[in-house]
């Protein structure tokens, strides 16, 4: 897992993470290092990754998965970083960051629906209006205090920042009356045309209804995004989570959807402050002309971007709930086609190249015996209590008995858990970097930046007394002006 970012000194930095399965059968992601880049083209990044893995004695040929964002530099099929790494490790499966895919689906759906696109433009203009003027921000804060509303700032909506639109919509909805009142007060005092324009935009019934719609839809998408950002999620959980989210979005198109009922409850209070007139007919018209097309477009975009690869979907055979009953006609053939898909990729010897460019044949990760193993394992699954898939994968990676009886099946389970789902950990490392290397501390060295980021990213929340004593001992080994 890797991505690049520019630091405060305009140095391009490449943050590198690795994901593996620990002794408890849980997938873990750890920050390894951050290295400077001379350029941001695919070959330079690829060379930096290969050089780093050589220095750390990491066998590149044993990579089983790669997680990058959707930028062509990383994900390009022919000349991207992932395609270059596949020449060394042809069994490695590239999985694009699903959080980026979800964000792109949301942005595309909003841009394709004029009623929602105009609201996003209004929210961006609103944020700029208050953000760049402390006096205006104080005016909004004063109105919020008078109306006994939460003192919330308007959050910047960004097409590239995950979940930002959800937070922005939530803040605007909670302080809708205060924002309109503050804008009107500012216009009366300063005659600023921006204040009048934003106020008129917010006082349109369509804008208000869209805010309530988005406050229902975006949290559903945000829940999915947060789930995809977790370290412990594995490939097999993606499609069930996506399907559950799509089913929830269907509820937003109902005539008596929750967001419609909430809007009608707040109707009188809003009309008193904003002079907005809402009718059942206008809300129904909005649902037909804006809400339904937007949600259908959003669902279509998510579905198209989250199409599971054959190899990824094949890992679903380990789900105990999907195994037919032992006495059914489907039992004796269940999963054999999916095992063949996994065998074709991980059980084949593939042409590869060394980091130096020499050609060789990469040995298979599993033997040609999984078919026979699968028949026995299928019977084992059918007689077990129907637990969830993640627990089954965990059992396969931690049980010595199962690893001995089903070595190839166990290897496949390890591979499934090791392949990254998103690049969230890498993105978080850039947030840490920007807190460590600031304009005031812009001369911090590369090695010191790396050490400080490892401390920030990898230090547990609480340290035992033994760990603290070890730290003090190491600190006091060198003569220092201040002893601990």
N, C-alpha and C positions, 0 to 999 in steps of 0.2 A: 504494500500500500504506500503510495507516495503522491505528492503534489508539490507545486512550486508556488512561491509567493515573494513579493518584493518587500524588503524591510525598510526601515526609516532612512537608511543610507543608500537606497536604490540598489542594494545588492540582491541578486536573485538567490533565494534560498530553497533548497530541496529538502523537505521533511520526509523521513523514511520510517515506516512502521512495519512490523511483522506480526502476523497472526498465526497462532498455533493452538493445539489442544493441550491443556495442562493435565496433571496427574489425576485431577478430579473429573476429567471428561468434559470440562467447560472450555469453550473457545475464549482465548484472551488475546488482546491486542496491546503491543508494547512499543513505545517510542525507542528507536535505536540511535538515531543521530539526525543532525541537520547539517547539510553540506552546501557550500557556495557553488553557484553555477556561473560559468563564463558566458553562456547563452542559454536560451530556452527552447531550442529546437529539439526534436526527438532524439537525434543521434547523440547530442551532448548529454541529455538527461539519461539516456540508456548507458552511455559510457560511465557517467557518475555512479549509477546504480551498480553496474558490474564491478567497478573499481572498489566501491564500498563493500560489496559482498566478498570480494577477494580478500580485502584487508581484514574482514571479520571472520574469515574461514567458513563462510556460508556457501554450501554447495548449490550453485545456481540451478544445476540440472534437476534438483529435487523439489523445485517450486511446483506447487499444485494449483495455485490460484493467484490472480492479480486483481487488485481493485484500484481503479483510477476514475477520474471524472470523465465527462463526455467530450472534452476538448479533443480535437483531431490530433494534437501533438501526442497525447497519451493513447487515445483509443483508435487511431487510424488503422484500418485493416491491412494496409500495405506497408506504410512507413512509420506508423505510430510506435510508441515505446513498447506497447504490449505485443505488437507483431515482431519487433526486434528481439524481445525476450523469448518469444515462442520458438525462435530459431535455436536457442540454447536449450530451452526446456519445453519441448513440444507438447507435453502432457498438461502444462499449466493452463487453466481455464480463466479467460478474462471475463470479469463481471463488472459492468459499469456501475458507478455509484447510484444506488436506487434513490437516494435523497435528492440528488441532482435531477434525476429523471422525473421525480414527482414535482419538483419545483418548476421544471420546464413545462410539464403538462398543465399546471395551474396557470402559469403566465400565458401560455398559448391560448387556453380556453378564455381567459379574460380579454386578451387582445382581439379575439375573434367575435366577442359579444360586445357591441357598441355600448349598451347600457351599463355594463360592468367596467369597460375600458374608461369611460368618461368619469366614473366614480373614482377609479384608481388615479386618474390625472388630478382630480379635485383633491384627493387625500395627499398627494405629493405636493401640490401647491399650498395646501393648508399647513403641512409640516414646515415648508420653507418660510412661510409667513411668520410663524411663531418662533421657529428655531433660530433665525438670524436676527431676532430683535428681543433682547432681554426685557425691554419695556412692555412689548406686546405680551410676552410670556407672563409677566407679572400681572398684567391686566386680566388675562385668562384665569390666573390663579385666584385673583380677588373675586371674580364672578363665581368661581367654583365654591369658594368659602361662603359667599352670600347665599347661594342656592343649596348649600349643605351637600355638595356633590364631592366625590373623591378627587383629590388634587392630582390629576393624571396629565402627563405630558403627551403630546401627539408624537407617536413613534414614526420614525422614517420608514415608509414602505419601499422596499427594494426588490427588484426582479431577481437579483442574485443572492439575496440573503434569506435563508430558509426561515419560514414562520413569521417574517417581518410584517406581512400583510395581515396576518391574524391578530397580532398584537396591536397594530395600528387601528384596525376596525374595532376591536374591543374597547380601546381607549376612547375613540371618537364616539361610539355608541353610548358609553357610560357618561360622557360629558357633552352630549349633543346640544342640550339646551344651553349650557354654559358657553360653549364655543360660538353658537349663533349670537347669543347676547353680547359676548365679548367683541365679536366682529362688528356688530351694529354700534356698540359704544365707541370702538376705535374709529369707525367711519364718521360718526357724529363729531368726534373731537378733532380728527386730522383730515377728514375728507379723502382718505387713502382709497383710490379706486380698487386696489386689490382686495381690501376688506369687503367692499360692497359686492364685488364679483364673486368671492368665495361664499359670502352670506347668501346670495341669490342661488348659487349652485346647491348649497346645503338645504335651502328652503324649498327646493323642488321635491314634490312627493316621490318621484322616481328615485332620487338620491337616498332619501330616508328609507324607503322600502328595500333598496339594494343593500344598504348598511345592515339591516336586520337579516336579510338573506345571507349575506356574507358572514355575519356573526354566527350563523348556524352551519354553513357549509365549511368554512375554513377551519374551525376547530376539529371537524371530522378528519380533514386531510392532515391537520397538524398532529393528531393522535397517531396516524399512520407514519408520519415523518419521524416522530419521536421514537416510535417502536423500531423503525429501520436504523435509527442512530445508535441503538443499544449495542453493546459489545457482544452480548451473549446470543444475539439472534443468528440463525443459520439460514441457508438457502431455502430449506423446505418450508419455512414459515412465511415466506414472502407472499405467495399466491393466496393462501387462506386469509391473510391480513388484508390484502388488496380487495378480495371478494367481499369481505365483511364491510369494508369502507364503501364500496360501490353500492351495496344493498342499503346502507344507511343514507347515502345521498339520494336514493329514490324517494325517501320519505319527505324530502324537501319540496318535491313537486306536488304533494297532496294539497287539495284545496284547504284543508284544516291542518296544515303542517304546524309544528311547534313554533316556528319563527313567525308565522302569520298570527297565531293566537297571542303571542307575546307582543307583537306590534299593535294589535287591536286593544290590548290591555293598557298600553302606554299612550294610546291615541290622544286622549283628552289632555293629558299633561303636556305632550309635545305641541299640540295645536295652540295651547295658551301662550307659549313662548315664541314659537317659530311662525305662526300664522299659516302653517301647512294644513291643508284640508285633505283628509284621507277618507276614502269611501271604499266600501266592499268591492264595488265595480272597478275602481282604479287599481286596487291590489290584485284582483283577478286578471285584469288586463296585463299588469306587470308580470304576473306569473306565466301567462301564455306567451308574451312577446320577449321577455328577458330571462326570467328564472329558468323555465324549462329548456330553452336553447342552450343557456350557459351550463346547466348541469349535464345535459346530454353531451355537450362538447367536452366537458371536463371528464366525464366517464369514458368517453371514446378515447381521449388523449391518454388517460391513465392506462386503459386496457391495451392500447397499441404499444405503449412504451414498456409495459410490464409483461410482454409475451415471454414465457419461460423457454429457455433453450432446452433442447432434447435431453442433454446430459443433466441439466439442473432438475428438470421434472422427473427424470428417471430415479433420482435419489428418494422419491416418494414411496418406492416399494418397501422401504423399511417401516412404514407406518402400520402399526398393528391393527388399527381400525379399518384399514382397507383390505386386509386379507380375508378372502371369502371363507365361509365355514368349511371344515374338512370334508364334509359329506356332500358339498355342492359340486356341480359339474365344472365350475370355473376354477376350482381350487388347484387342480393338477397342472394348469397352464398359467396360473396367475404369476405375473412378474417376469416371465421368461423373456418377453420381448424387451423389457426395460433392462434386464441384466445384460442382454446382447448389446444394447446401446452403450452401457458402461464398459463392457468388455471391449467393444470396438475402439474405444478411446484409451482406456487405462490398461487394457490387456494387450495392446499392440506395440511392437517395436517400431519406433518412428525415426525418420532421418533427422539429424540434428547437427549443430555446429558447436564447437568449443568457443570460449570467449575470444580465442585467437583466430578463429575463422576456419579451423580444421573440421572437416566433415567426419561424422561417425554415426553409428546407429544407437539410438537411445533405447535402453532396455525397458520392458514393460514394468508398470508399477504393481500389477497383479498377475497371477499366473492364468493359464487357460482353464482352470478348474472351477471358477465361480458357479457355473451352471449346476454342477453336482452339489456344491456347497449350498446354493440357493434352495434346492429342493429340500434339503434337511432343515435349513433355517426357516423356510416357509412353514414346515410342520411345527417347528418350535414356536413360531409366532402365533399360529392358530390355537395353540394350547395355553397361551399366556393370557392373563387379564388384559383387556384392551386399554393399555396406557397410551400416552401421547408419543408422538414421533421423536421429540427432542429427548425424552427420557430413554427411549430405545437406542438412539444414537449414542447417548452417554454411556449406557450399559455396555454397548459394543466396544467402546474405547477404554473402559476401565476394568472390565471383567477379564481376568487372566484365563478363566475357563473358556469363555466365548472366543477370545483371541486365539486360543490354541485349537479349538474345534473349527472355527470359521475364520481363518487368518485373512483371506481375501475380502470377505464381507466386513471384517473389522477395519481393514485398510481403507475400504471405500467409505466407511462411517467417519474415519479420521479425516479423509479428504473432504467430505461434505462439510464438516464442522470447521475446517481450516480455511475454506474459501471465503473471502470477505464479502459483505453485503453492501456496505457503504464506506465512504471516505470520511465519516464524521470525526473519527479520532484525529485524522490528519488536519482537518479544518480547525479542530480545537487547539492543536499545537501551534497554529499560526496566531491564535488569540493570545496564547501564552507568550509567544515570541514578541508580540507587540507590547506586552506588558513589561517584558524584561529589557528589550532593546528599544529605548525611547529616544526622543530628541536630546534629552539631557544626558543619557547614557549611550550616545551613538558611537562611541569609540571602543565599545566592548569588543574583545577579540573573539574570533570564531570558536576557539576551543572553550573559552569561558562561557560563551553563549550556549554551546552544546551541553556543558556540564550543568548550567543553571536550568536549562530546559529539561534535562533528565531529572533533576531534583523536583522541578515543578510538576512534571507529567507523571513520574513514577513513584514518588514518595507516598506511602500510605497515609491516610487521614490521621491516624494515631500511631505513635511509636511506643514500643515497649521500653521499660527502663533499661533492659539489656542493650537494645539498639541505641538508645540515647548515650549510654556509657561508651559504647563502641565509637560513636561519632566524636565524643569528647576526647577519647584516647587518640584517635587519628589526628584530631585538631592539635593536640598538645605535643605531638611528635616533633613538630618544627618549632624552633624558638620564635616566640611571638611577644609583642609588647603587652598584649592582654592575654592572660592565662584564664582558662575556663575551669 
